[in-house]
Amino acid sequence: MTTPANADADSKQLFEALTHGVAGDDETAWALIGPLVRRDDTALYGVVCGLAESAAFDTLQQHGPGNFVLEVEHLDTGAEGSTDDLPPGVRFATQFVTAWANRDHDTAEALYLALYRSDPDALGVGVRALYEMAVVSLRAFCERKRKAQGQT
């Protein structure tokens, strides 16, 4: 995919949205993300990539690319699960963020295109799952940094 001419502005808008998400203001976050994902296919893909990068940020800072793995476990039993057991949108989000974090951009793009072409509604669920993953990851990162600095 090509980089849009307004990629810097889009990145700033996505970062602002994630800032609101980390603060617990999902409504404002989605008011900022919505126009990006609806504008065009390139902007949508940019949001997906930005959310994946944000979701993996903390792990990438600690371990670098190539070492990113997401474990799936059953909510009720805690037993090891499989991404095959997840709904399509959530499965996409886990697989995309793993490929993206491991810098396998060809696989990430193939995952995106496959779902985009076959099930746009599931892609919407996947974007929401990526957002949730990014917010949870960034909250944990901020909390860890605050504790390291002796703040609460």
C-alpha positions in Angstrom: 0.0 0.0 0.0 1.1 3.5 -0.7 1.7 6.2 2.0 -0.9 8.9 1.8 0.1 12.5 1.4 -1.4 13.4 4.8 0.1 10.5 6.7 1.7 12.8 9.3 -1.6 14.5 10.1 -3.4 11.1 10.3 -0.7 9.8 12.6 -1.1 12.8 14.9 -4.9 12.4 14.9 -4.6 8.6 15.7 -2.1 9.4 18.5 -4.6 12.0 19.9 -7.3 9.4 19.7 -5.2 6.8 21.6 -4.4 9.4 24.2 -8.2 9.8 24.8 -8.6 6.1 24.8 -5.9 5.6 27.5 -7.6 8.3 29.5 -10.9 6.3 29.2 -12.6 8.6 26.7 -13.5 6.1 24.0 -16.2 8.4 22.6 -13.8 11.1 21.7 -11.2 8.6 20.5 -13.7 7.1 18.1 -14.8 10.6 17.0 -11.2 11.1 15.9 -10.6 7.6 14.4 -14.0 7.4 12.6 -13.2 10.0 9.9 -9.9 8.3 9.2 -11.2 4.8 8.6 -14.1 6.1 6.5 -12.0 8.5 4.3 -10.4 5.9 2.0 -8.8 2.5 1.9 -5.3 3.8 2.4 -6.2 5.8 5.5 -8.0 2.7 6.9 -4.9 0.6 6.4 -2.8 3.3 8.0 -5.1 3.3 11.1 -4.9 -0.5 11.2 -1.0 -0.4 11.1 -0.9 2.5 13.6 -3.1 0.6 16.1 -1.0 -2.6 15.6 2.2 -0.6 16.2 0.7 0.9 19.4 -0.6 -2.4 20.6 2.9 -3.9 20.3 4.9 -0.8 21.4 5.8 -1.9 24.9 6.9 -5.3 23.9 8.9 -4.0 21.0 10.6 -1.5 23.4 11.6 -4.4 25.7 12.3 -7.2 23.2 12.6 -5.8 19.7 10.9 -7.2 16.6 10.9 -10.8 15.8 10.0 -11.9 19.3 6.3 -11.0 19.5 3.8 -13.7 20.3 0.2 -13.4 21.5 -1.1 -16.3 23.6 -4.7 -17.2 23.4 -6.4 -18.8 26.4 -10.0 -19.9 27.2 -11.7 -17.2 29.3 -13.5 -19.8 31.5 -10.8 -22.5 31.9 -7.6 -20.7 31.3 -6.5 -23.5 29.0 -4.4 -22.7 26.0 -6.5 -21.8 23.0 -6.0 -21.1 19.3 -6.6 -18.1 17.2 -8.8 -20.5 15.1 -11.3 -20.4 18.0 -11.7 -16.6 17.8 -14.3 -14.8 15.8 -12.9 -13.6 12.4 -12.4 -9.9 13.4 -10.7 -10.7 16.6 -8.6 -13.4 15.0 -7.5 -10.9 12.3 -6.5 -8.4 15.1 -4.3 -10.9 16.9 -2.7 -12.3 13.7 -2.2 -8.8 12.2 -0.6 -7.4 15.3 1.7 -10.4 15.6 2.8 -10.1 12.0 3.2 -6.4 12.2 5.2 -6.5 15.4 7.5 -9.1 13.9 8.0 -6.8 10.9 6.4 -9.3 8.6 4.5 -6.6 6.7 3.8 -8.8 3.7 1.8 -11.2 5.9 0.1 -8.3 7.7 -1.0 -6.8 4.4 -2.2 -10.1 3.1 -4.3 -10.7 6.3 -5.8 -7.2 5.9 -6.6 -7.6 2.2 -8.1 -11.1 2.7 -10.5 -9.9 5.4 -11.2 -6.5 3.7 -12.3 -8.4 0.5 -14.2 -11.2 2.2 -15.9 -9.7 5.3 -15.8 -5.9 5.7 -18.0 -6.1 8.9 -15.4 -8.5 10.5 -12.7 -6.0 9.5 -14.7 -3.3 11.5 -14.6 -5.7 14.5 -10.9 -6.2 13.9 -10.2 -2.5 13.9 -12.1 -2.1 17.2 -10.1 -5.1 18.7 -6.9 -3.5 17.6 -7.9 -0.2 19.2 -8.7 -2.1 22.5 -5.4 -3.9 22.3 -3.5 -0.7 21.8 -5.3 1.1 24.6 -4.7 -1.7 27.1 -1.1 -2.0 26.1 -0.5 1.7 26.3 -2.2 2.0 29.7 0.0 -0.8 31.0 3.1 0.9 29.6 2.1 4.2 31.2 1.4 2.5 34.6 4.7 0.7 34.5 6.5 4.0 33.8 4.7 5.8 36.6 5.6 3.1 39.1 9.2 3.2 37.9 9.3 6.9 38.6 7.6 6.5 42.0 4.3 8.0 40.9 0.9 6.6 41.5 
